[in-house]
Amino acid sequence: MIYAQEKKVSQTLWQLNELMPMSNTEYALWLKLLEDRTGITLPELRKSFLLSKLSIRMQELGITDYKSYFAYVTHGKAGRVEWEILVDRLTIHETRFFRDAKTLSFIKHAYLEKLNFEQDNPSIHIWSVGCATGEEPYSLMMYIDKYMADKNEQCYLAVTASDISHDALAVGKKAVYHQNRFTNVPEEYINHYLENVGKDHYLVNDSLRKRICFNRLNFINLDSSTVGKMDIIICQNVLIYFKRETRIQILNQLVKHLLPGGVLILGAGEITGWQHPEINAVKYNGVLAFQRVQSQLECIQQPGYDA
Ligand SMILES: C[S@@+](CC[C@H](N)C(=O)[O-])C[C@H]1O[C@@H](n2cnc3c(N)ncnc32)[C@H](O)[C@@H]1O
């Protein structure tokens, strides 16, 4: 076993050593292309990441130098199709079910517990921005659905899940995951929301799948997005790939999609010092969240939290 791991590591190092060098001028061109088309910035340290992804794809296509591949990607219809494939390779889709327990606890205290069931059945519109392969939005749905079931209440739940990666979205739409993806998921959720479809794989059940809509959306096109107004927008572990100026542009666009009183939840530390006239920071330990003002602003506070 150890031998196999060592062999894998040494093979990876061997492959990296074999990577064709790229001049700084050429590297700057690739960085600019990536940033212009996706907003993503790659620090110098990630040069080996870019080189290895490009090399693998070039090998698949039988292209032997970066210059020819750059020309291929940036020209004509074939280039546009190739770019879509490359973007899938250059984006990081790391995610997990029930990744951030504090976020779920925040949603419960800050949002679910404030719903007014005396009136009509409430509706909750959620947008998972940068949803990767779907684990984040499905976790939210399971959590909220179970909350409602435990309270013997009902709500209309509709979830939009968007990402730039076609491959990642395809996994989310299929909604079939290997059992080792569920290590964080409490047993009662597995029993209730997942159906064993054989070979250690589970399908998210139909009641959740029919309430989620996966959409391809690039952050740089947020201003022309047709996504509606949301009660909760979650954008976690995404902004880290963008420079501060781009992060702020993205956040300012996301605010436009928040209903009054709606909350925007980011990954801890993903922005500092961001201010917006219609947004208040929310105080909740370990969670970075903002609320769109409403006429009577109610400040969300964690029970027992001292401001
Ligand atoms: C690390 S994953 C985060 C997944 C999930 N939000 C979570 O926290 O588990 C980051 C996602 O952001 C997406 N992404 C990166 N650049 C994007 C862009 N310009 N537009 C839309 N999505 C983008 C990637 O494709 C990737 O799936």
The ligand as an SDF file (V2000), in Angstrom:
LIG
                    3D

 27 29  0  0  0  0  0  0  0  0999 V2000
  -14.3150   24.9630   -4.4630 C   0  0  0  0  0  0  0  0  0  0  0  0
  -15.8330   24.9600   -5.3280 S   0  0  0  0  0  0  0  0  0  0  0  0
  -16.9400   25.4270   -4.0340 C   0  0  0  0  0  0  0  0  0  0  0  0
  -18.1580   24.5220   -3.9910 C   0  0  0  0  0  0  0  0  0  0  0  0
  -19.1670   24.8210   -2.8840 C   0  0  0  0  0  0  0  0  0  0  0  0
  -19.6140   26.1940   -2.9260 N   0  0  0  0  0  0  0  0  0  0  0  0
  -18.6390   24.4730   -1.5290 C   0  0  0  0  0  0  0  0  0  0  0  0
  -18.3240   25.3900   -0.7520 O   0  0  0  0  0  0  0  0  0  0  0  0
  -18.5100   23.3030   -1.1940 O   0  0  0  0  0  0  0  0  0  0  0  0
  -15.7100   26.4530   -6.3080 C   0  0  0  0  0  0  0  0  0  0  0  0
  -16.6460   26.4670   -7.5100 C   0  0  0  0  0  0  0  0  0  0  0  0
  -16.6570   27.7750   -8.0880 O   0  0  0  0  0  0  0  0  0  0  0  0
  -16.8240   27.6120   -9.4870 C   0  0  0  0  0  0  0  0  0  0  0  0
  -16.3750   28.8220  -10.2180 N   0  0  0  0  0  0  0  0  0  0  0  0
  -15.1110   29.2720  -10.3840 C   0  0  0  0  0  0  0  0  0  0  0  0
  -15.1030   30.3460  -11.1730 N   0  0  0  0  0  0  0  0  0  0  0  0
  -16.3820   30.6000  -11.5120 C   0  0  0  0  0  0  0  0  0  0  0  0
  -17.0080   31.6010  -12.3190 C   0  0  0  0  0  0  0  0  0  0  0  0
  -16.3090   32.5450  -12.9460 N   0  0  0  0  0  0  0  0  0  0  0  0
  -18.3460   31.5590  -12.4420 N   0  0  0  0  0  0  0  0  0  0  0  0
  -19.0800   30.6020  -11.8090 C   0  0  0  0  0  0  0  0  0  0  0  0
  -18.5460   29.6170  -11.0520 N   0  0  0  0  0  0  0  0  0  0  0  0
  -17.2000   29.6230  -10.9010 C   0  0  0  0  0  0  0  0  0  0  0  0
  -15.9750   26.4010   -9.8160 C   0  0  0  0  0  0  0  0  0  0  0  0
  -16.3400   25.7850  -11.0490 O   0  0  0  0  0  0  0  0  0  0  0  0
  -16.2200   25.4990   -8.6070 C   0  0  0  0  0  0  0  0  0  0  0  0
  -17.2060   24.5440   -8.8390 O   0  0  0  0  0  0  0  0  0  0  0  0
  1  2  1  0
  2  3  1  0
  2 10  1  0
  3  4  1  0
  4  5  1  0
  5  6  1  0
  5  7  1  0
  7  8  2  0
  7  9  1  0
 10 11  1  0
 11 12  1  0
 11 26  1  0
 12 13  1  0
 13 14  1  0
 13 24  1  0
 14 15  1  0
 14 23  1  0
 15 16  2  0
 16 17  1  0
 17 18  1  0
 17 23  2  0
 18 19  1  0
 18 20  2  0
 20 21  1  0
 21 22  2  0
 22 23  1  0
 24 25  1  0
 24 26  1  0
 26 27  1  0
M  CHG  2   2   1   9  -1
M  END
$$$$
